[in-house]
Amino acid sequence: MAAPPVVDLPFIDEGLAADIASGLDAVDKLLRTSADSEDAFVAEASKHLIEAGGKRFRAMIVLLASHFGDPSAPDVVPGAVVIELTHLATLYHDDVMDEARVRRGSPSANARWDNTVAILTGDFLFAQASEILADLGPELVRIQARTFSRLVRGQIRETIGPRPGVDAVTHYIDVLADKTGSLIATAGRFGAMLAGAPSDVAERLTRACEAIGVAWQLGDDLLDVASSAGESGKTPGTDLREGIRTLPVLYVLASSDPADARLRELLAGPVPERDVEEAVTRLRANPAMERARAELMSWVERARVDLAALPDIPAREAFLALCDYVADRSG
């Protein structure tokens, strides 16, 4: 059995850190129970990614947001488990669509078993999340349904690409907001609502958390190009090899500058291994990287504006420091 997630948040005070650590321990216990089944195979498959670890980032957001109300409210931990189960379920499905072989350092479910098992396991986790959610009230069920709609819409839009006449960058940001930002936004909303925080606080946390989610994904775009393997945990240029059009790539492809001609040629499709080093070197030096970072910072600033209007408590400082971390991690 994997150890419970470890809280490593140097930007929050010791008392808050202890509360979050205790909450995450409770989340981890309920998460494992919720993924269990009388059928041994279903239990093994559904706990596959739980056992592989993970930082429980979205669950942490729920717990942190709950400190704007009563963090000891009995529904806070179940709400965090709903968010985490939903996230895990999407990972099973994502790995099938991406034909991924590894997830969290272990074989993906589709690699260990097959695509059918991975898809059905994701469905099982969605069902388990829904069962918990039913006890949290109709308003949260409605919010979760809308969130799930956005998750699916984002995946569809990413799959089909921008429609004729739609700006590729606008389309890309919308996909990030739906695929990543929406669930992190709901994590913040759930934490506030289940803790009984005022409605205006819940709205500000929702907006701020969505902006943090978009900024985080934009940071990943930059890290794929700018970082070393040791810094990012993956080989630089992975997205380029796979032909994924991240924000810096989209900026280059939209450029008409003759100086970008060679880079546009390299980035027109998946970059062959022999050209990856050249593509990474050229992209690192291209103004597209600064443009992408400016876009990231605009989302961080959106988050900060809403967070700054929240009550002045340690949880607010933790969220603001999280903004700093998201901004700094990409250089």
C-alpha positions as a printed Julia matrix, in Angstrom:
331×3 Matrix{Float64}:
   0.0    0.0     0.0
   1.29   3.45   -0.92
   1.89   5.91    1.87
  -0.63   8.72    2.36
   0.24  11.9     0.47
   2.77  14.12    2.16
   2.02  17.81    2.48
   5.02  19.84    1.4
   3.7   23.37    1.39
   6.35  25.7     2.8
   4.17  28.69    2.02
   1.61  28.06    4.77
   1.92  28.41    8.52
   2.48  25.36   10.69
  -1.02  25.2    12.12
  -2.64  25.33    8.69
  -0.15  22.79    7.34
  -1.03  20.39   10.16
  -4.75  20.8     9.47
  -4.28  20.18    5.75
  -2.09  17.13    6.42
  -4.7   15.69    8.76
  -7.44  16.37    6.22
  -5.49  14.73    3.4
  -4.96  11.66    5.55
  -8.74  11.43    6.05
  -9.27  11.97    2.31
  -6.83   9.19    1.47
  -8.6    6.72    3.78
 -12.05   7.5     2.36
 -10.67   7.52   -1.18
  -9.42   3.94   -0.8
 -12.68   2.82    0.77
 -14.7    4.48   -2.0
 -12.66   2.76   -4.71
 -13.12  -0.65   -3.12
 -15.36  -3.4    -4.48
 -16.51  -6.88   -3.54
 -15.03  -7.97   -6.85
 -11.28  -8.38   -6.31
 -10.39  -7.47   -9.89
 -12.52  -4.31   -9.89
 -10.94  -3.29   -6.59
  -7.43  -3.86   -7.93
  -8.06  -1.91  -11.12
  -9.83   0.98   -9.4
  -7.06   1.38   -6.82
  -4.3    1.1    -9.42
  -3.67   4.85   -9.71
  -4.39   5.5    -6.03
  -1.61   3.08   -5.1
   0.68   4.77   -7.63
   0.61   7.9    -5.49
  -0.1   11.47   -6.47
  -0.12  14.78   -4.63
  -3.91  15.01   -4.19
  -3.61  18.61   -5.34
  -7.33  19.06   -6.02
  -8.26  17.55   -2.67
  -5.8   19.95   -1.04
  -7.57  22.86   -2.75
 -10.91  21.7    -1.26
  -9.37  21.53    2.21
  -7.63  24.88    1.88
 -10.82  26.58    0.67
 -12.75  25.13    3.58
 -10.74  27.33    5.96
 -12.82  30.29    4.82
 -15.66  28.62    6.73
 -15.64  25.71    9.16
 -12.93  23.27    7.98
 -14.18  20.65   10.42
 -17.61  20.49    8.77
 -18.43  16.79    8.17
 -18.98  17.07    4.41
 -15.63  18.69    3.55
 -13.64  15.44    3.35
 -16.32  13.6     1.29
 -16.42  16.61   -1.06
 -12.65  16.4    -1.5
 -12.97  12.67   -2.25
 -15.6   13.39   -4.92
 -13.19  15.79   -6.63
 -10.28  13.35   -6.38
 -12.32  10.39   -7.68
 -13.45  12.5   -10.62
  -9.87  13.49  -11.4
  -8.67   9.88  -11.18
 -11.45   8.72  -13.46
 -10.44  11.24  -16.11
  -6.85   9.96  -15.93
  -7.96   6.43  -16.83
  -9.83   7.78  -19.83
  -7.05  10.19  -20.83
  -4.49   7.37  -20.9
  -6.68   5.42  -23.33
  -7.13   8.41  -25.65
  -3.44   9.32  -25.46
  -2.3    5.68  -25.71
  -0.14   6.4   -22.67
   1.98   3.56  -21.31
   3.01   5.12  -18.0
   1.17   7.11  -15.36
   2.75   8.32  -12.1
   5.81   6.18  -12.72
   3.81   2.95  -13.09
   2.27   1.19  -16.08
  -1.02   2.85  -17.02
  -4.18   0.79  -16.57
  -4.54   0.35  -20.32
  -0.94  -0.88  -20.53
  -1.31  -3.23  -17.56
  -4.66  -4.62  -18.72
  -6.29  -3.14  -21.84
  -8.31  -0.16  -23.04
 -11.66  -1.71  -22.12
 -10.64  -2.29  -18.52
  -9.24   1.25  -18.25
 -12.42   2.83  -19.64
 -14.73   0.8   -17.44
 -12.6    1.47  -14.37
 -12.86   5.18  -15.01
 -16.63   4.78  -15.31
 -16.68   2.89  -12.0
 -14.87   5.72  -10.25
 -17.28   8.28  -11.71
 -20.12   6.18  -10.3
 -18.49   5.99   -6.88
 -18.06   9.77   -6.88
 -21.73  10.2    -7.76
 -22.83   8.0    -4.87
 -20.93  10.16   -2.38
 -22.14  13.32   -4.06
 -25.8   12.26   -3.7
 -25.45  12.68    0.07
 -24.04  16.21   -0.27
 -27.2   17.74   -1.71
 -28.76  18.65   -5.08
 -26.89  21.94   -5.49
 -23.52  20.19   -5.42
 -24.83  17.48   -7.75
 -25.77  20.22  -10.2
 -22.37  21.9    -9.91
 -20.59  18.57  -10.46
 -22.75  17.83  -13.51
 -21.84  21.16  -15.05
 -18.18  20.55  -14.25
 -18.28  17.12  -15.85
 -19.92  18.65  -18.91
 -17.02  21.09  -19.18
 -14.44  18.32  -18.75
 -15.98  16.35  -21.6
 -16.47  19.43  -23.76
 -12.83  20.35  -23.31
 -11.69  16.89  -24.33
 -13.92  16.93  -27.41
 -12.69  20.37  -28.43
  -9.09  19.31  -27.97
  -9.7   16.19  -30.06
 -11.35  17.91  -33.03
  -9.24  21.08  -32.9
 -10.39  24.63  -33.64
 -13.27  24.96  -36.07
 -12.87  27.08  -39.2
 -12.67  30.75  -38.34
 -11.8   30.14  -34.67
  -8.48  31.53  -33.46
  -6.19  28.66  -32.48
  -4.86  30.39  -29.37
  -8.34  31.28  -28.12
  -9.43  27.7   -28.73
  -6.41  26.37  -26.85
  -7.01  28.55  -23.77
 -10.68  27.55  -23.75
  -9.65  23.88  -23.8
  -7.31  24.4   -20.83
 -10.05  26.18  -18.89
 -12.48  23.32  -19.51
 -10.11  20.35  -19.15
  -8.06  21.55  -16.2
  -9.41  24.78  -14.79
 -13.01  23.62  -14.34
 -12.33  20.83  -11.84
  -9.85  22.92   -9.83
 -12.47  25.69   -9.78
 -15.06  23.25   -8.47
 -12.59  22.05   -5.83
 -12.4   25.6    -4.5
 -16.18  26.03   -4.68
 -16.87  22.73   -2.91
 -14.45  23.54   -0.09
 -16.03  26.91    0.53
 -19.64  25.75    0.21
 -19.29  22.63    2.34
 -17.6   24.65    5.06
 -20.41  27.22    5.05
 -18.34  30.13    3.73
 -20.23  33.2     2.43
 -21.39  32.96   -1.18
 -19.19  35.85   -2.35
 -16.15  34.08   -0.91
 -17.11  30.88   -2.75
 -17.46  32.81   -6.03
 -14.06  34.46   -5.66
 -12.38  31.16   -4.8
 -14.01  29.51   -7.79
 -12.71  32.12  -10.21
  -9.26  32.21   -8.61
  -8.88  28.42   -8.66
  -9.86  28.2   -12.33
  -7.27  30.84  -13.18
  -4.64  28.95  -11.17
  -5.49  25.78  -13.1
  -5.08  27.47  -16.48
  -1.83  29.09  -15.38
  -0.49  25.76  -14.15
  -1.08  24.13  -17.53
   0.52  27.06  -19.34
   3.5   26.59  -17.03
   3.73  22.99  -18.2
   3.9   24.27  -21.78
   6.92  26.4   -20.9
   8.6   23.71  -18.81
   8.48  21.25  -21.7
  10.76  23.59  -23.61
  12.72  25.52  -21.01
  13.52  23.01  -18.28
  16.07  20.26  -17.98
  14.91  16.67  -17.39
  15.87  16.93  -13.74
  13.8   20.06  -13.17
  10.55  19.02  -14.82
  10.59  15.26  -14.34
  10.21  14.62  -18.05
  12.45  14.81  -21.07
  12.48  18.31  -22.63
  10.63  18.41  -25.93
   8.19  15.62  -25.07
   5.23  17.64  -26.36
   7.2   18.51  -29.51
   7.93  14.84  -30.19
   4.23  14.06  -29.88
   3.15  16.95  -32.08
   1.2   18.64  -29.27
   0.61  22.27  -30.17
   1.2   24.06  -26.88
   0.91  27.83  -26.57
   4.49  28.72  -27.61
   4.15  26.45  -30.63
   0.86  28.07  -31.62
   2.47  31.51  -31.44
   5.32  30.4   -33.71
   2.97  28.76  -36.22
   0.92  31.96  -36.4
   4.03  34.07  -37.01
   4.79  35.47  -40.46
   8.32  36.53  -39.52
  10.79  35.14  -42.08
  13.22  34.5   -39.19
  10.78  31.88  -37.86
  10.56  29.94  -41.12
  12.84  27.08  -40.05
  11.15  26.77  -36.65
   7.7   26.77  -38.26
   8.89  23.97  -40.52
  10.13  21.96  -37.52
   6.93  22.48  -35.53
   4.47  21.75  -38.34
   3.99  18.21  -37.0
   5.57  15.76  -34.57
   9.26  16.64  -34.4
  11.52  13.72  -35.4
  14.03  12.73  -32.75
  16.92  13.93  -34.88
  15.45  17.46  -34.92
  14.25  17.76  -31.31
  17.41  19.4   -29.99
  17.35  22.01  -32.77
  13.64  22.66  -32.26
  14.04  23.08  -28.49
  17.04  25.38  -28.91
  15.29  27.58  -31.45
  12.05  27.7   -29.47
  13.83  28.63  -26.24
  15.29  31.69  -27.99
  12.03  32.67  -29.71
   9.83  35.56  -28.51
   6.96  33.06  -28.4
   8.23  31.87  -25.03
   7.93  35.35  -23.51
   4.48  35.79  -25.04
   3.39  32.5   -23.5
   4.81  33.5   -20.15
   2.95  36.82  -20.34
  -0.28  34.88  -20.91
   0.5   32.68  -17.9
   1.1   35.76  -15.75
  -2.19  37.29  -16.86
  -4.01  34.25  -15.43
  -1.97  34.41  -12.22
  -2.94  38.07  -11.84
  -6.61  37.2   -12.34
  -6.32  34.77   -9.47
  -4.52  37.28   -7.26
  -7.19  39.95   -7.77
  -9.93  37.66   -6.45
  -7.78  36.24   -3.67
  -6.74  39.68   -2.45
 -10.38  40.48   -1.69
 -10.8   37.45    0.58
 -10.61  37.59    4.39
  -7.04  38.0     5.63
  -6.4   34.54    7.07
  -3.54  32.04    6.62
  -5.5   30.21    3.9
  -5.57  33.37    1.79
  -1.81  33.73    2.16
  -1.42  30.1     1.15
  -3.45  30.65   -2.02
  -1.48  33.81   -2.84
   1.79  31.95   -2.32
   0.48  29.19   -4.57
   0.08  31.88   -7.24
   3.73  32.85   -6.69
   4.76  29.22   -7.01
   2.82  28.76  -10.27
   4.47  31.91  -11.66
   7.97  30.97  -10.54
   8.0   27.27  -11.5
   8.19  28.07  -15.21
  11.12  30.43  -14.79
